[in-house]
Amino acid sequence: MDVFTVTSLVQVAICVIFTALVLVRNFRSGVNQSFALGMISLGCLVLGDYMSLQGDWDAIKWKKLSMVGEAVFPVSWLLFSVRYGMLKKRITLLSLPGLSIAISVLLTATALIYPVQSFMYSPEFLSERLIYLDTVGYYFYLAVVVLAIIAMVTIEGTLWASRGITRWNIKYAVLGVGGMLGIFIFYYSYPVLYRSIDMNMVASRNAVFVMSTILLAAAFIRQGFLDVEIFVSRRVVFTSATLLVVGIYFIFLGIVGEGLRYFGENLSRNLILFLAFAGMIGFSIMFLSESFRRKSKRFITDNFYRNRYEYKDEWLKFTGKLSAANNLNEVLDEILSIMVETFGVKNVSYWECSNNHTGKNCRPVRSTHKVSMPEARLAMNSSLIFQSQIGAIYDRNQPDPRIEQEHQNIFTADGVMVVVPVLSVDRLLGLIMLGDSISGASYDDEDYELMLTFSKQGAYAIEKTALSHALAESKEMEAMAKVTSFVMHDLKNMTTSLSMLLENADHHIGNPDFQKDMLSTVQSSVARMSSVMRKLSHLKEKQKLRMQPIDLHEIIEGVISRIAVPDNVTIDCQIDLQRDLQDRKLFSVLGDKNEIKKVLVNLILNAFESISAPGKVIVSVSTSDSEVCVKISDTGCGMSQDFIEEELFKPFSTTKKGGLGIGMYHCRSIVESHEGRLEVESLEGEGTTFSIYLPLKSN
C-alpha cells in the first residue's frame, strides 16, 4: 500500500469520525454544522481524487465527486469562521458570506449537471496523470481559489479578534483550518496559473490535510474549541497578513520550480512541498505563541526605543475604554482588560475594599480567571493594606516577610506577583492583583509608573460611576413622589365613590340590588385602599430608627409564629428557640425591632412566593467574633446573576404582577442603616439564600 493510498484513506476516515462526533455533540449549533460540512466536503474531495486515480481516463467520472467537494470546501470553512468569530452576525445575501454561499451553490450545481468532460480533458492521463482544463473548468477553479482566499482572510480575522486565554484555546483549531485552506489555495492555484491539474501532487496535498486535521483533533481534545465563544471587538483593527503570505508563496513557488530544474527528478517534489508546508505550520505555531510575541516585543522596545510604552497611545486607549463603560462592572472589566493587554499578564483580579459596615475587609469581585479562593478576605489592618494606603506597589520579587507570611495562601493560589493600590483622594477603593508576565520578565519602574497611572484613572472612573449611580437613585426617589401623587389621586377617587354611595344609601338602602352592589363596592374599595396604603408605608425615605438591644431569637420566633405558611411550603427553623438567657445574649444586636421584623417578613414572604411546587424555606442563625448572620433559604425558582446585579435592589424594578418594586430596596436600606449588609446567592431552578449580617451589640 503506497503513501497516496494511506493518506487518502486515513483522511476520509478522519472526516467521517470528526463529522459524527461534532454532530452528535450538538447538532443544532451553527458552528458545529458548518464544521461538519467542511469535513464532509473534504472527505468528498479526497475520496473523489483517490477513485479517479484508480484506473484510466474512464475512472475520471469520480472527479465529479471531488469537484462537488472543491466547490463546497472553502465556503463551509468561511461559514465556520463567521459563526465561530461573529456569533451574533446575521448572514444576508448581499453580505460577503452570503455572496460566497450563492457562488458555491452555483458551482456545485454546475459540477452536478454537466459531465466532467465539459470541464477538463487528458490525452495521456494514464501515463502523465495530468488534466488540462477547458474554459469552463478554468473559471470553475478560479472561483474556487477566490472563495478559499476569502475564507483564509476571515479565519485569520477570527484569530486576531481573540484575546488572551481565548486565543490560546483556539490557536491550534485556527492553524488546522488555515493549513487546509493554505494547501487548498496552493494546489488549486496551478489550474489558475497553468490551466492544468497535476494529479501527481495529490499525495503531498493529502498529507498536509492529514496534518491539519490532526491539529484540529488536538484542539478538540485540548479545550473543546467549538465551545469557545469569541466576541469580535468593534475596536479591532483588521490588518491581515494573508496577502503577504500569498505573495511569499508565489515567490517560494518560483524558487521550487527553479530548484527542480537543477536537481531534476532525484529530488522529490512531493517531499519538498510537504516539508515546506510542515515548516510553515511549525513557524505559525511559534509566531502565534503569546509568550514568543511578548518576549519579542519586550526585546524590541528595550533595545530600540527610549521608552517601553507609547504613553499617549496607552492613555488614550485606556480612557477611551473607560468612557464607554456604563456601570461599575463594565468599568472594572475594562480596567482588568487593559492591564492584561498592556502588561501581558496571565491573570488579573480586582479586590474591592469596603468600609460601610463592621468587619471591614477587601474581597475579590472581578477577575479574568476563576479565583481559587473567592471566600478569601484581606483585613483592613493587614500589612499589605497599610502599604497600599500610602500608594505603594507591592512586588513579590522584592518580598516583605510580614506580607508574605500574612497572605501566602492567596498569593500562591492565584499566582499573584504584583499588587497595585486603587486610591481615591481620601480612601483605598481596592487592589489590582496581577499574575506573572507571560513573557517571564520581571516588572520594573516603567511598568510600575504606568500601573499607578492606570489605577489613578481607574479610581476616578470607579468613583464617578458610584456617584452617577447615586444620582440615578436620587432621581428615582424623585419619581417616587410622582408615583405617590398618582396613588393619592386614586385614593381620592375611591373616597369620592364611597361618599356618593353613602349619599345614595338614604334613598335606596331598602333595595336588595343596591345592597348587593354597595357591599361589593365597599369590599373592593377597602381591599384596594389597604393594598395601596400597605405599599405606600414602605415609601418613606430616611426615618429615625429606635435603636435598642434586641434578641434576634425572639424576633424570629415571633415572625414565624404569626406568618401564614402556604400549603405547598414547609418552614424549617434551624435555631434553638428554647436557649437559656445567657446563650441568647450571644445573638443580641443593637437595632430597631420593628424595622428588622419588616426585613424578615418581606424575605420570608418572597421565599414563599418563589416556590410553586412543594418546597421548603429554611431559617438559620450563626455568629462570628463581630457579627451575627441570619440566613433565609428557599427551594424556589431562583434568580439569574444578571438580575441580581442589575435589577434586584433597583427601586421600581419588579417582576411581580401589581408590585411596586421597592421591597428589596427597602430591606437593603434598613439593613445598611443598622451598619450591616444584605447578601444574596441564587441559582436558577434551584433556589435562593438571603444573608443578613448585623454587628453584635458588643461591637
VEXDRENGU-939078 format. One line per 2 residues: number of its first residue (from 1); for each residue x negated, y negated, z of C-alpha. Coordinates in Angstrom, 3 decimals. Each point is the difference from the previous one (the first is absolute). Layout:
VEXDRENGU-939078
NUM> X:Y:Z  ...
//
This chain:
VEXDRENGU-939078
1> 0.000:0.000:0.000  -1.613:-3.292:-1.150
3> -0.072:-3.399:1.757  2.771:-1.372:-2.201
5> 2.411:2.774:0.962  -0.843:-0.263:3.708
7> 0.418:-3.777:0.196  3.234:0.094:-2.012
9> 1.677:2.723:2.052  -1.205:-1.451:3.312
11> 1.344:-3.424:-0.940  3.401:1.363:-1.015
13> 0.223:1.974:3.264  -0.904:-3.093:2.061
15> 2.668:-2.032:-1.805  2.685:2.597:0.714
17> -0.951:0.316:3.689  -0.271:-3.755:0.524
19> 3.364:-0.646:-1.671  1.753:2.586:2.149
21> -1.557:-1.304:3.255  0.825:-3.630:-0.691
23> 3.606:0.599:-1.058  0.703:2.352:2.899
25> -1.387:-2.568:2.417  2.294:-2.850:-1.105
27> 1.895:0.407:-3.243  1.845:-3.329:0.266
29> -3.119:-2.156:0.315  -0.788:-2.041:-3.112
31> -3.716:0.299:0.753  0.237:3.788:0.222
33> 2.062:0.244:-3.179  -2.453:-2.064:-2.059
35> -2.930:1.967:1.475  1.676:3.286:-0.935
37> 0.689:-1.325:-3.521  -3.690:-0.866:-0.344
39> -0.992:3.528:1.040  2.530:1.577:-2.405
41> -1.188:-2.133:-2.926  -3.627:0.852:0.815
43> 0.863:3.698:0.069  1.781:-0.257:-3.385
45> -2.964:-1.868:-1.475  -2.570:2.552:1.155
47> 2.142:3.051:-0.810  0.862:-1.299:-3.483
49> -3.654:-0.597:-0.905  -0.997:3.380:1.415
51> 2.568:1.863:-2.075  -0.890:-2.055:-3.091
53> -3.574:1.283:0.158  0.957:3.669:0.295
55> 0.233:0.560:-3.768  -0.176:-1.595:-3.438
57> 1.880:-3.052:-1.229  3.337:1.806:0.443
59> -0.495:-0.178:3.772  -0.045:-3.794:-0.247
61> 3.786:0.081:0.497  -0.829:0.053:3.733
63> -1.424:-3.476:-0.492  3.597:-1.267:0.152
65> 0.069:0.972:3.692  -3.229:-1.870:0.710
67> 1.267:-3.048:-1.943  3.038:-0.165:2.264
69> -2.341:0.138:2.992  -2.205:-2.700:-1.583
71> 3.005:-2.298:-0.481  1.306:0.453:3.569
73> -3.305:0.229:1.908  -1.059:-3.701:0.141
75> 3.518:-1.301:0.710  0.561:2.488:2.818
77> -3.113:-1.285:1.779  0.992:-3.577:-0.761
79> 3.321:0.665:1.750  -1.855:1.686:2.851
81> -2.240:-3.030:0.560  2.938:-2.426:-0.193
83> 2.109:2.007:2.459  -3.016:0.680:2.218
85> -1.311:-3.555:0.139  3.185:-2.091:-0.380
87> 2.701:2.031:1.727  2.660:-2.724:-0.149
89> -0.636:-1.080:-3.563  2.894:0.569:-2.373
91> -0.910:1.338:-3.438  1.873:-1.700:-2.856
93> -0.164:0.639:-3.747  -1.733:-3.334:-0.626
95> -2.701:0.639:2.617  -3.326:1.556:-0.954
97> 0.873:3.370:1.615  3.407:-0.076:-1.706
99> -1.488:-0.659:-3.453  -2.592:2.719:0.594
101> 2.741:2.497:0.849  1.890:-0.952:-3.171
103> -3.140:0.506:-2.128  -0.682:3.342:1.702
105> 3.539:1.208:-0.685  -0.373:-1.031:-3.662
107> -3.347:1.830:-0.300  1.424:3.109:1.660
109> 3.007:0.025:-2.322  -2.281:-0.426:-3.019
111> -2.201:2.905:1.099  3.042:2.254:0.503
113> 1.834:-0.899:-3.208  -2.784:0.029:-2.577
115> -2.263:2.999:-0.734  -3.625:-0.079:1.086
117> -1.117:-0.190:-3.653  1.573:-3.464:-0.238
119> -2.582:-1.276:2.508  -3.195:1.915:-0.852
121> -1.766:2.478:-2.263  -3.176:2.133:0.077
123> -1.579:1.578:-3.123  -2.521:2.086:2.012
125> 1.627:0.244:3.416  -1.210:3.504:0.787
127> -3.680:-0.878:-0.508  -0.119:-3.727:0.900
129> 2.746:-0.308:2.614  0.412:-3.531:-1.346
131> 3.422:-1.558:-0.650  0.486:-3.014:-2.291
133> 2.811:-2.473:0.522  2.540:-1.352:-2.451
135> 1.261:-3.555:0.403  2.852:1.075:2.301
137> -2.401:1.991:2.177  -2.429:-2.912:0.176
139> 2.619:-2.428:1.321  1.331:2.678:2.337
141> -3.381:0.326:1.738  -0.619:-3.749:-0.105
143> 3.229:-0.507:2.000  -0.989:2.795:2.381
145> -3.379:-1.628:0.741  1.599:-3.423:0.581
147> 2.480:1.542:2.474  -2.853:1.749:1.804
149> -1.948:-3.271:0.359  3.100:-1.718:1.430
151> 0.365:2.846:2.499  -3.694:-0.281:0.924
153> 0.304:-3.741:0.657  3.112:0.550:2.133
155> -1.517:2.766:2.131  -3.075:-2.182:0.558
157> 2.270:-2.845:1.120  1.603:2.347:2.501
159> -3.416:0.759:1.467  -1.107:-3.623:0.358
161> 3.361:-0.989:1.493  -0.530:2.434:2.881
163> -1.856:-0.971:3.161  -2.054:1.580:2.755
165> 1.100:3.457:1.070  2.608:0.148:-2.795
167> -2.744:-0.218:-2.626  -1.910:2.723:1.821
169> 3.135:2.174:-0.107  0.589:-0.353:-3.754
171> -3.429:-0.410:-1.575  -0.429:3.675:-0.979
173> 3.520:0.062:-1.445  -0.707:-3.103:-2.080
175> -3.364:1.418:-1.089  1.700:3.240:-1.041
177> 2.618:-1.773:-2.110  -2.652:-2.410:-1.306
179> -2.248:2.906:-0.987  2.803:1.648:-1.978
181> 0.915:-3.263:-1.731  -3.669:-0.757:-0.652
183> -0.744:3.286:-1.781  3.352:-0.323:-1.783
185> -0.999:-3.430:-1.387  -3.455:1.302:-0.878
187> 1.228:3.113:-1.794  2.779:-1.679:-1.959
189> -2.074:-3.013:-1.010  -1.661:2.303:-2.548
191> 3.189:0.277:-2.074  0.268:-3.801:0.114
193> -3.660:-0.534:-0.999  -0.517:2.849:-2.502
195> 3.568:1.118:-0.946  -0.873:3.504:1.140
197> 0.340:2.201:3.080  -3.001:2.098:0.979
199> 1.511:3.070:1.697  -3.504:1.116:1.018
201> 0.147:-2.661:2.755  3.083:1.521:1.642
203> -2.080:2.075:2.428  -1.813:-3.023:1.483
205> 3.261:-1.945:0.120  1.685:2.835:1.901
207> -2.921:0.212:2.421  0.451:-3.669:0.918
209> 3.747:0.600:0.361  -0.738:2.802:2.464
211> -2.425:-2.182:1.962  2.556:-2.826:0.176
213> 2.800:2.247:1.199  -2.342:1.370:2.684
215> -0.387:-3.605:1.214  3.790:-0.293:0.066
217> 0.223:3.201:2.006  -2.631:-1.294:2.424
219> 1.968:-3.226:0.466  3.214:1.969:0.501
221> -1.574:2.229:2.670  -1.959:-2.826:1.597
223> 2.815:-2.482:0.620  3.150:0.939:-1.910
225> -0.525:-2.971:-2.319  3.511:0.095:-1.489
227> 1.312:-1.043:3.428  -2.178:-3.120:0.153
229> 1.916:-3.203:-0.709  -1.953:-2.815:-1.650
231> 1.555:-3.446:0.058  -1.676:-2.135:-2.630
233> -0.807:-3.455:1.367  1.166:-3.008:-1.994
235> -3.359:-1.583:0.650  -2.011:2.791:-1.607
237> -2.002:-1.430:-2.889  -0.073:2.614:-2.731
239> -3.530:0.093:-1.369  -0.129:3.279:-1.868
241> -3.262:1.717:-0.833  1.728:2.345:-2.457
243> -0.944:-1.940:-3.148  -3.620:-0.116:1.158
245> 0.002:3.771:0.527  1.500:0.549:-3.458
247> -2.719:-2.205:-1.524  -2.726:1.921:1.845
249> 1.616:3.196:-1.169  -0.290:-0.942:-3.670
251> -3.665:-0.932:0.538  -0.519:3.358:1.677
253> 1.764:1.685:-2.941  -2.459:-1.559:-2.415
255> -2.993:1.037:2.116  1.227:3.598:0.198
257> 0.594:0.079:-3.758  -3.475:-1.357:-0.674
259> -1.515:2.468:2.459  1.633:2.932:-1.756
261> -1.673:-1.067:-3.238  -3.427:0.480:1.582
263> 0.614:3.001:2.216  2.284:1.879:-2.368
265> 2.064:2.972:0.961  -2.463:1.123:2.688
267> 1.599:-2.472:2.368  3.616:0.915:0.660
269> 2.335:-2.902:-0.636  2.600:1.535:2.268
271> -2.519:0.179:2.844  -1.053:-3.625:-0.510
273> 3.579:-1.246:0.035  0.921:2.041:3.052
275> -3.038:-1.176:1.966  0.633:-3.595:-1.066
277> 3.561:0.004:1.299  -1.004:1.876:3.133
279> -2.610:-2.694:0.645  2.549:-2.756:-0.586
281> 2.386:1.565:2.509  -2.806:0.385:2.530
283> -1.031:-3.635:-0.476  3.626:-1.091:0.401
285> 0.253:1.868:3.311  -3.075:-1.850:1.252
287> 1.227:-3.348:-1.362  3.408:0.370:1.661
289> -1.549:0.824:3.361  0.964:-2.820:2.386
291> -3.209:0.505:1.947  -2.099:-0.325:-3.166
293> 1.846:-3.142:-1.068  -0.372:-1.625:3.408
295> -3.691:0.841:0.235  -0.614:-1.345:-3.495
297> 1.877:-3.208:0.769  -1.897:-0.421:3.274
299> -3.347:0.526:-1.758  0.778:-2.549:-2.710
301> 1.312:-2.687:2.357  -2.871:0.430:2.454
303> -2.728:-0.151:-2.643  1.289:-2.320:-2.715
305> 2.263:-2.516:1.765  -0.567:-2.552:2.718
307> 3.228:0.903:1.823  1.629:3.399:0.236
309> 3.501:-1.438:-0.390  1.594:-2.568:-2.247
311> 1.552:-1.773:2.953  2.299:-2.234:-2.024
313> 1.447:2.940:-1.936  0.354:2.102:3.152
315> 1.730:-2.849:1.816  2.432:-0.698:-2.848
317> 0.813:3.690:-0.339  0.602:0.371:3.735
319> 2.146:-3.113:0.413  1.948:0.851:-3.152
321> 0.910:3.422:1.368  0.995:-1.416:3.381
323> 2.208:-2.642:-1.586  1.938:2.704:-1.852
325> 0.842:1.888:3.230  3.564:-0.426:1.263
327> -0.158:1.463:3.505  -2.473:0.998:2.694
329> -0.463:3.571:-1.241  -0.830:-1.222:-3.501
331> -2.477:-2.537:1.427  -1.764:2.743:1.971
333> -0.020:2.344:-3.005  -1.598:-2.681:-2.186
335> -2.653:-0.715:2.650  -0.897:3.690:0.209
337> 0.080:0.378:-3.776  -2.427:-2.872:-0.585
339> -2.315:1.379:2.693  -0.121:3.354:-1.797
341> -0.579:-1.559:-3.426  -2.592:-2.544:1.086
343> -2.136:2.038:2.385  0.581:3.478:-1.450
345> 0.982:1.605:3.304  1.428:3.497:0.311
347> 2.773:-1.056:2.376  1.239:-3.069:1.833
349> 2.723:-0.583:2.602  1.571:-2.956:1.802
351> 0.543:0.089:3.760  2.537:-2.485:1.323
353> -0.713:-1.653:3.354  3.247:-0.853:1.809
355> 0.369:-1.916:3.238  3.743:-0.525:0.337
357> 0.530:2.575:2.766  -1.876:1.782:2.752
359> -2.519:2.620:-0.999  -1.632:-2.248:-2.624
361> -1.982:1.941:-2.592  -0.920:0.445:-3.658
363> 1.565:2.765:-2.103  -0.338:1.127:-3.644
365> 2.840:-1.297:-2.191  -1.250:0.176:-3.621
367> -2.636:2.134:-1.684  -1.209:1.150:-3.401
369> -0.212:3.539:1.371  1.757:2.181:2.550
371> -1.215:-1.155:3.402  -1.308:2.967:2.006
373> 1.139:-1.427:3.351  3.144:-2.121:-0.622
375> 0.817:0.039:3.718  -3.403:-1.470:0.909
377> -0.117:-3.380:1.756  -2.780:-2.489:0.709
379> 0.344:-1.702:3.383  -0.225:-3.784:-0.154
381> -2.649:0.037:2.744  -2.376:2.304:-1.897
383> -3.492:-1.040:-1.082  0.909:0.195:-3.711
385> 2.945:-2.384:0.467  -2.174:-2.405:2.003
387> -2.601:-0.086:-2.790  2.720:-0.448:-2.626
389> 1.576:-2.912:1.886  -3.169:-2.032:-0.462
391> 0.105:0.665:-3.766  -2.844:2.521:-0.209
393> -0.039:2.946:-2.408  -0.921:3.355:1.500
395> -2.137:2.284:-2.212  -0.661:3.521:1.247
397> -3.356:-0.006:-1.774  -0.963:-2.450:2.777
399> 1.768:1.849:2.846  1.006:-1.370:3.388
401> -0.111:2.888:2.530  3.021:-1.261:1.954
403> 2.187:-0.364:-3.086  -1.110:3.352:-1.375
405> 0.787:1.723:3.284  3.456:-1.597:0.313
407> 1.168:0.621:-3.589  -2.034:2.970:-1.226
409> 3.107:2.108:-0.707  1.675:-2.667:-2.143
411> -3.183:-0.816:-1.916  -0.801:3.645:-0.697
413> 3.538:1.077:-0.948  0.424:-2.615:-2.750
415> -3.624:-0.533:-0.961  -0.005:-3.648:1.128
417> -3.266:-1.844:-0.654  0.885:-3.704:0.212
419> 2.627:-1.881:2.050  0.978:-3.476:-1.235
421> 2.056:-2.286:2.291  3.052:-1.833:-1.339
423> 0.162:-3.202:2.049  2.472:-2.861:0.030
425> -0.743:-3.278:1.717  0.845:1.204:3.490
427> 0.244:3.788:0.007  -1.076:3.299:-1.508
429> 2.613:1.179:-2.519  -1.569:3.320:-0.877
431> -2.995:2.046:-1.130  -0.998:1.239:-3.450
433> -1.844:3.316:0.309  -2.036:0.942:-3.065
435> -1.449:3.417:-0.739  -3.318:0.808:-1.572
437> -0.947:-1.391:-3.404  0.592:2.298:-2.983
439> -3.482:-0.843:-1.241  -1.520:0.960:3.366
441> -1.652:-3.436:0.370  0.018:-1.802:3.324
443> 1.808:-3.306:0.460  -2.044:-3.176:0.410
445> 0.469:-3.731:0.637  1.446:-0.676:-3.471
447> 2.663:2.619:0.613  0.729:-1.320:3.494
449> 0.404:-3.559:-1.281  2.555:0.978:-2.622
451> 1.817:2.335:2.431  0.433:-2.836:2.515
453> 1.189:-2.337:-2.770  2.615:2.528:-1.055
455> 1.076:0.599:3.613  0.429:-3.737:0.673
457> 2.123:-0.488:-3.095  1.880:3.175:0.863
459> 0.724:-1.388:3.479  1.492:-3.136:-1.540
461> 2.162:2.131:-2.287  1.156:2.215:2.906
463> 0.976:-2.983:2.148  1.678:-1.734:-2.937
465> 2.045:3.129:-0.693  0.977:0.253:3.677
467> 1.079:-3.657:0.040  1.956:0.477:-3.219
469> 1.736:2.990:1.543  0.858:-2.030:3.126
471> 1.311:-2.820:-2.185  2.134:2.463:-1.951
473> 1.441:1.340:3.262  0.710:-3.557:1.117
475> 1.904:-0.632:-3.206  1.912:3.213:0.518
477> 0.950:-1.161:3.470  1.264:-3.225:-1.563
479> 2.110:2.130:-2.270  1.352:1.656:3.135
481> 1.699:-3.273:0.921  1.723:-0.011:-3.365
483> 1.150:3.562:0.536  1.356:-1.005:3.412
485> 1.984:-2.865:-1.509  1.611:2.360:-2.498
487> 0.805:2.497:2.742  1.512:-2.725:2.166
489> 2.108:-1.047:-2.954  1.322:3.548:-0.213
491> 0.747:0.002:3.714  1.890:-3.254:-0.399
493> 2.069:1.530:-2.774  0.805:3.021:2.141
495> 0.980:-2.274:2.906  2.257:-2.005:-2.293
497> 1.769:3.128:-1.239  0.570:1.120:3.582
499> 1.411:-3.411:0.905  2.396:0.194:-2.880
501> 0.994:3.476:1.093  0.875:-1.303:3.477
503> 2.072:-2.810:-1.458  2.016:2.419:-2.135
505> 0.469:2.359:2.925  2.556:-2.359:1.576
507> 2.314:0.610:-2.947  -0.772:3.568:-1.130
509> -1.097:1.836:3.124  3.056:2.207:-0.125
511> -0.658:1.170:-3.567  -1.601:3.506:0.055
513> -1.909:-0.643:-3.262  -1.380:-3.248:1.414
515> -1.042:1.784:3.180  -1.845:2.617:-2.014
517> -1.803:-2.615:-2.103  -0.803:-2.050:3.092
519> -1.669:2.928:1.758  -1.986:0.891:-3.091
521> -1.193:-3.584:-0.446  -0.966:-0.403:3.635
523> -1.918:3.292:0.029  -1.837:-0.882:-3.192
525> -0.862:-3.508:1.176  -1.220:1.194:3.375
527> -2.195:2.652:-1.617  -1.460:-2.522:-2.455
529> -0.622:-2.631:2.638  -1.591:2.528:2.366
531> -2.322:1.210:-2.726  -0.999:-3.517:-1.042
533> -0.528:-1.203:3.551  -2.040:3.085:0.858
535> -2.314:-0.662:-2.922  -0.144:-3.729:0.672
537> -1.177:0.692:3.539  -3.313:1.195:-1.493
539> -0.596:-3.162:-2.013  -1.349:-2.004:2.900
541> -3.514:-1.194:-0.669  -2.179:-0.639:3.017
543> 1.623:0.864:3.307  -1.271:-0.156:3.555
545> -0.820:3.424:1.363  0.890:0.957:3.552
547> -3.260:1.711:0.867  0.029:2.348:2.989
549> -1.412:3.422:0.947  2.115:2.664:-1.681
551> 0.008:3.796:0.094  -0.005:1.433:-3.514
553> 1.308:3.343:1.272  3.043:-1.704:1.446
555> 0.677:-1.965:-3.186  -0.350:3.052:-2.240
557> 2.227:2.026:2.303  2.683:-2.679:-0.156
559> -0.127:-0.355:-3.761  0.166:3.737:-0.702
561> 2.836:0.579:2.472  2.198:-2.707:-1.515
563> -0.678:0.364:-3.724  2.437:2.002:-2.139
565> -1.835:2.886:-1.679  1.372:1.201:-3.385
567> 1.145:3.618:-0.312  -2.783:0.874:-2.472
569> -2.794:-1.310:2.254  -1.616:1.321:3.157
571> -2.096:-2.353:2.133  -3.017:1.350:1.866
573> -1.335:-2.188:2.807  -3.512:1.279:0.702
575> -0.514:-1.910:3.237  0.674:1.003:3.613
577> 2.802:-2.274:1.141  -0.260:1.470:3.528
579> -3.607:-1.150:0.640  -0.636:-1.274:3.508
581> -0.295:-3.730:0.513  -3.806:0.011:0.240
583> -0.462:1.667:-3.405  2.583:-2.222:-1.668
585> -2.010:-3.060:0.976  -2.579:1.207:-2.524
587> 2.482:-0.946:-2.731  0.895:-3.428:1.372
589> -0.294:-2.907:-2.428  0.692:-3.727:0.193
591> 2.845:-0.932:-2.313  3.571:-1.009:-0.698
593> 2.198:3.002:0.804  2.839:-0.941:-2.351
595> -2.303:-0.715:-2.921  -1.833:3.309:0.378
597> 3.389:1.753:0.088  0.911:-1.672:-3.301
599> -3.139:1.395:-1.616  0.606:3.539:1.277
601> 3.682:-0.003:-0.989  -0.753:-1.315:-3.484
603> -2.757:2.543:-0.669  2.075:2.929:1.298
605> 3.060:-1.037:-2.051  -2.217:-0.342:-3.080
607> -1.294:3.503:0.662  3.592:1.304:0.179
609> 0.904:-1.714:-3.284  -3.027:1.465:-1.793
611> 1.154:3.573:0.694  2.639:1.351:-2.395
613> -0.413:3.766:0.551  -0.310:1.471:3.520
615> -3.114:-1.488:1.561  -1.774:-1.098:3.175
617> -1.120:-3.237:1.651  -2.876:0.235:2.496
619> -0.806:-2.674:2.601  -3.320:0.240:1.850
621> -2.184:-2.198:2.211  -3.765:0.050:0.519
623> -2.520:-2.309:1.625  -3.669:-0.984:-0.342
625> -2.265:-2.190:2.099  1.500:-3.254:-1.275
627> 3.358:0.680:-1.640  3.055:2.223:-0.089
629> 1.423:1.476:-3.196  3.634:0.918:-0.684
631> 0.440:2.183:-3.095  3.343:0.521:-1.757
633> -0.208:2.699:-2.683  2.663:1.359:-2.328
635> 0.293:2.707:-2.661  1.861:-2.263:-2.411
637> -0.605:-1.142:-3.562  -3.212:-1.932:0.707
639> -1.372:-3.044:-1.845  -2.642:-0.625:-2.663
641> -3.251:-1.732:0.920  0.768:-2.834:-2.438
643> 3.381:-0.635:1.669  -1.629:-0.056:3.441
645> -2.682:-2.471:-1.080  2.142:-2.275:-2.141
647> 3.628:0.158:1.178  0.539:1.629:3.420
649> -0.758:-3.027:2.200  1.039:-2.628:-2.534
651> 3.028:-2.116:1.067  3.163:0.457:-2.094
653> -1.421:3.044:-1.788  2.271:3.002:0.577
655> 1.069:3.242:-1.644  3.071:0.373:2.218
657> 3.417:-0.750:-1.403  1.247:-3.106:1.798
659> -3.273:-0.490:1.912  -1.652:-3.383:0.576
661> -3.548:1.357:-0.127  -1.187:-1.580:3.260
663> 0.027:2.964:2.411  -3.620:1.123:-0.433
665> -1.216:-3.579:-0.292  1.704:-0.754:3.317
667> -1.447:3.138:1.653  -3.536:-0.854:-1.018
669> 0.441:-3.608:1.174  1.160:1.188:3.433
671> -2.901:2.458:0.376  -2.599:-2.573:-1.105
673> 1.489:-2.587:2.404  -0.874:2.538:2.737
675> -3.634:0.023:-1.294  0.583:3.453:-1.417
677> 0.222:1.504:-3.457  2.428:2.137:-1.990
679> -1.489:2.623:-2.326  1.675:2.407:-2.395
681> -1.017:3.258:-1.662  2.273:1.623:-2.564
683> 0.071:2.647:-2.727  2.769:0.077:-2.558
685> 2.240:3.014:0.532  -1.616:0.900:3.345
687> 0.769:-2.761:2.482  -1.210:-3.130:1.777
689> -1.733:-0.859:3.284  0.154:-3.488:1.543
691> -2.550:-0.732:2.744  0.530:-2.865:2.470
693> -3.230:-1.027:1.763  0.372:-2.253:3.053
695> -2.692:-1.144:2.458  0.195:1.536:3.449
697> 1.007:-2.261:2.851  -3.525:0.044:1.451
699> -1.328:-1.474:-3.261
//
